[in-house]
Amino acid sequence: MTDIELGRGGEPGPSVPDATVVDGSVMTLVDHLGELRRRIAVGAGALIIGTIIGFIFSEQLISLLTAPIGGQRLIYLELGGAFTVRLKLAVMVGVALALPIVVWQLWAFVAPGLTRRERQVARPWIPAMLVFFAIGVTVAYAILPAAATFLTGFEIPGVLVMELTADAYFGFVTMLFLVFGAVMQFPIVIIVLNRLGILPLARLKASRRYALLGIVIFAVVVTPGGDPISPTVMSAVMYALYEGTILAIGRLDARDAAARAADAAEAAAGAAEADAAQAPGDAVVVGQPTTAAVAVDASSVPTSSTDSGSGSSMPAAGEDDVERPSDEGSADA
């Protein structure tokens, strides 16, 4: 493949690179596939190790997750139901433990294909994603008792009795944790889009009402269980994050403006110093004639004056002295 391809009408089109340059070395398609395979292997290994750790501590994890429902008994309807539940919880723990490594491997694979500005914008928020996800899971666990109490409050003793299966309960808990953890990435996405120039601060401020409406609808749709507590808490958290993100972007913009002003002032000061250093002052450049010398040279050159009114030339100095004796001689004769 050539560096320049012909577009329509035989005109040169955009260049198409054959490979990607990473740290001074060229990576071909085969190198990319090998790199991808290695990154996937590292992430899968971390997931397997985390799953093993989760399975070892699955009993303690089950006790922790069933505490919000007051020690409610959970049943299973299949012969291997208990093993399946413990394995699912172990995988969930494995994903949580391996998430930092998986995110880092994904970033290491994608980062060489980004521009320098895109890498500078996204790099600080990679660790923040993990922190915000943990905060979202914590919030979900905090509201789990209230949501469970509301949903079990419609039970009628002796008539409508709950026999909660382990699959149903842990599926509800897992979905709740994932939803709140994903929602906590909301401010990071907004900030990254703002840093890239896609979502300006003025538009965020002008769209507060629409953002609130969209947040409420989103919270009602994605929260499991149907209780009013989960979507209410999620809506409040998301809108608080929205307003906090606006404040954070305003501070970032102010810091960037101050940095640009300082850079401009420093550049102006440097330019002024350079101009002052290059000013000629009273120094005379060797090899160039002065004004007086030019005047003397001009006065030493003989000139002839022409009477513009009569059109005749006036005799130069010395010409009358030469011609006058001949005139006198002719008069005497």
NORJOGI-V686209 format. One record per pair of residues at least 24 apart in sequence whose C-alpha atoms are under 8 Angstrom apart, sorted by the first residue. I is the first residue (numbers start at 1). J is the second residue. D is the distance in whole Angstrom. If there is no record, write none. Layout:
# NORJOGI-V686209
i->{I/I}
j->{J/J}
d->{D/D}
This chain:
# NORJOGI-V686209
i->{20/22/35/36/39/39/39/40/42/42/43/43/43/43/46/46/46/46/46/47/47/47/47/47/48/49/50/50/50/50/50/50/50/50/51/51/51/51/51/51/52/52/53/53/53/54/54/54/54/54/54/55/55/55/55/55/58/58/58/59/61/68/68/68/69/69/69/73/73/74/74/74/74/75/75/75/75/76/76/76/77/85/85/85/99/100/100/118/121/121/121/122/125/128/129/129/132/132/132/133/133/133/133/133/134/135/135/136/136/136/136/136/136/137/137/137/137/139/140/140/140/141/143/143/144/146/147/147/147/150/151/151/172/172/175/176/176/179/179/180/183/184/186/186/186/187/187/187/190/191/191/194/201/201/201/204/205/211/212/215}
j->{113/112/109/109/105/106/109/105/102/105/98/101/102/105/94/97/98/101/102/91/94/95/97/98/94/94/90/91/93/94/95/96/97/98/90/91/92/93/94/95/90/94/90/93/94/89/90/91/92/93/94/86/87/89/90/91/86/89/90/86/89/144/145/148/145/148/149/163/164/163/164/165/166/163/164/165/166/165/166/167/165/166/167/170/130/127/130/196/192/195/196/192/188/188/185/188/181/184/185/180/181/182/184/185/181/181/184/177/180/181/182/183/184/177/178/180/181/180/176/177/180/177/229/230/173/229/227/229/230/227/225/227/224/225/224/223/224/222/223/234/238/238/238/241/242/241/242/245/245/245/249/249/246/249/250/246/246/239/239/239}
d->{8/6/7/7/6/7/7/8/8/8/7/6/5/7/8/8/5/7/8/8/5/6/7/5/7/7/8/8/7/4/7/8/6/6/5/5/7/6/4/7/7/7/7/8/7/7/4/7/8/5/6/7/6/7/5/8/6/7/6/8/8/6/4/7/6/6/7/8/7/7/5/5/5/7/6/5/6/5/6/7/8/7/7/8/8/8/7/7/7/6/7/7/7/8/6/7/7/5/6/8/4/7/6/7/7/7/7/7/5/4/7/7/6/5/7/6/5/7/6/6/6/7/8/7/8/7/6/6/7/7/8/6/7/7/7/7/6/7/7/7/7/8/8/8/8/6/7/6/7/7/7/8/7/7/7/7/7/8/7/7}
